[in-house]
């Protein structure tokens, strides 16, 4: 039945676990819409025949509708729309909450290509390889204009915004090749900005990873803005942190410094100068690099310069992966400590 409905609506195959959830909501909305349209049509046809004017001077009879009937006319459509919203919101939360064991892949959009980087290597252009049955979280950004990562078979679409990371996750259900499109107009070659997701059996995926690692270039042979094929993002991030001067203000061992320490920073809830709080995830860390004045941690001065346009997306992803590795055995939930000399005063 599910496959029949999919074919009748000209939908592509269901390639991910999320696709079935989206299609079920689609079938529900389409089915009710057709049912209500049919009811309206036949009721209207009945009224035209039964209550048509038979004489030139005939007047339409006045009807008094009971409040209970009006409540039904209003309540049933409202309840139906609220049900659609509830189901859709559940699916939205589900796809925005990746499992803890999800495999991370950094996705960088650039006119007119897609670049993919794995934290432990390798990297690829226009071909994203993933293992079947493994949750995959995509951390998506753009190097130039707004793009949108769209996989029709997975029923997933996520915008790629310059200087920001957005996330979405999926799990491929079967081996195969699935088309990737850009769903946001991004220039003259927008229609040619295509890629593919290649879902491999776990053993085949591991074999591909090992093959890529055997051909990896050394980090010393590549400029920091370029990610060598098969490079380990964490190693690249450590190099970028040293070369870009990040370690002049941020410590990696918990020592109070000019900026918050990177030790146990990822996933920590930080108090802000404005009184609110923020979780130090990929989106916040990226925002702090590109727009450091947007959310300043309490106890620290807004002295960090913006790295927007200075760090390539590959470098930003590498720095985040390096920060993720700076963890003690027990994640400290306490906010960052102020510098030993206290915050500077104007």
Secondary structure as UniProt FT lines:
FT   HELIX           2..8
FT   TURN            9..10
FT   HELIX           17..50
FT   TURN            56..57
FT   HELIX           67..95
FT   TURN            100..101
FT   STRAND          103..110
FT   TURN            111..112
FT   STRAND          113..118
FT   TURN            119..120
FT   STRAND          123..125
FT   STRAND          127..131
FT   TURN            132..133
FT   STRAND          136..142
FT   STRAND          147..151
FT   HELIX           152..154
FT   STRAND          156..160
FT   STRAND          166..170
FT   STRAND          176..182
FT   TURN            188..189
FT   HELIX           190..192
FT   STRAND          194..200
FT   HELIX           202..214
FT   HELIX           219..221
FT   TURN            224..225
FT   TURN            229..230
FT   HELIX           233..243
FT   TURN            244..245
FT   HELIX           246..248
FT   TURN            263..264
FT   TURN            266..267
FT   STRAND          269..272
FT   TURN            273..274
FT   STRAND          277..279
FT   HELIX           282..290
FT   TURN            292..293
FT   TURN            298..299
FT   TURN            308..310
FT   HELIX           313..325
FT   TURN            340..341
//
